[in-house]
Amino acid sequence: MTGVVVLDNGGGLIKAGHGGDLDPTTVLPNCLLRPLSSKKFLHPDPLVSPSAPSSAAAAAAAAAAAAAALDLTSAAVRRPIDRGYLINADLQRDIWAHLFANHLRVSTPSCSLLLTEPPFALPSVQRATDELVFEDFGFKSLYVADSASLVHLYEASTSPQGLVSKAQCSLVVDCGFSFTHTVPVFQNFTLNYGVKRIDLGGKALTNYLKELVSYRSINVMDESFLMDDVKEKLCFVSLDVDRDLQLARKPGQDNVFRCTYVLPDGITHTKGFVKDPEAARRYLNSTDESHLTSGGTIIDVEKPESAEDRKRIDLTKNEFDLTNERFLVPEMIFRPADLGMNQAGLAECIVRAINSCHPHLHPVLYESIILTGGSTLFPRFAERLERELRPLVPDYYQVKITTQQDPILGVWRGGSLLASSPDFEAMCVTKADYEELGSARCRRRFLR
């Protein structure tokens, strides 16, 4: 274990651990929450604990167990980060103090800190962050990195013979909680002039899903954690939106997209769940033309719904059905204009980012696109992106899209790798440098 704390301080989740480790020590929501049963704001339970394996599946299982122990129905949430940038330093200090004392159990004055920061952070935000690190917690040194360079570093290290490692060049597509960035990276340095951003991330997608469900079924505008769970379990990316919209209009069992989500009742269960997981996966067969007759009718793939089930759905009002919402929500990443946003979709954003770079880099960038961030976990995301991207790219360029093995932890693992390198301490800004030169001068070392 090194004396370096690696902190991927995301808008949705904090990933924290020690430099040199394979996985973070803990992953927890970057917020405080107040359940209806509490009069004060509480620190959320971690999704990954030191005693548990920290794969994505284990994180999901731990999240389910934590949510079952604490009823988050209509819980109020306070977040220190909004639209990707720090807006409440006092709240962030409270969360970090709990993290360092109770989860990492480190003495901050004897440690260095590697901290992630989004591109184009305002100087005022950078000053507030530096004050937290040096004045409030007293870290002995600080290194600030952007997510894209850490993702590039990790991918190059895992595939030494791959194109990313040999060419030292890649395009990182980071679909995070607050927004989506397309970032060209060359020799572990971000090419800032080529960075493009879509003001759309996982939080906006959850809010859009809340609006759709509230308009069509039941008011869930206050259920952020619940609708996050619905989004992660049931949403997917459509490969043919026009066809799927027609299929979603079919009644009963002919509609392969229809599935039911059961709301928590606060007595027998405090967390919602998918009523029939098998039915929720029927959409996977919709791409197989053998499941369609010449008239376009879908052959039933499971037994018809019983009258008893229909009666239960009609009477309880404790569940709701989803149909086209399942693919219309992730569709916003590819078509932000449908939400009224005057911004390009992800495929066009990638092309614009690459065209901002030197022409000699274009073929390598198109062939080394790396997807990271929680919103890339939607099924079929990479396949749909390649279909959208291919018509926009010249025929003599190859397009290759790689999704990280664990898109949520990929940034942290790159930071852990960098923190364990022998040159790391020389790259940092020390507390003495900060006190002598100030925040703005120190930031120049990070080329930010």
PyMOL commands that set and color helices and strands:
alter all, ss='L'
color gray80, all
select helices_A, chain A and resi 56-69+89-104+108-110+123-136+147-158+163-167+192-194+202-216+224-234+241-247+252-254+277-280+282-287+289-291+307-316+325-334+336-339+346-355+359-366+374-377+381-392+410-419+424-427+431-437+439-446
alter helices_A, ss='H'
color red, helices_A
select strands_A, chain A and resi 4-9+13-18+26-29+32-34+76-78+81-82+85-86+112-116+141-145+169-175+180-186+189-190+196-198+259-262+273-274+319-322+369-372+401-403+429-430
alter strands_A, ss='S'
color yellow, strands_A
deselect
rebuild
show_as cartoon
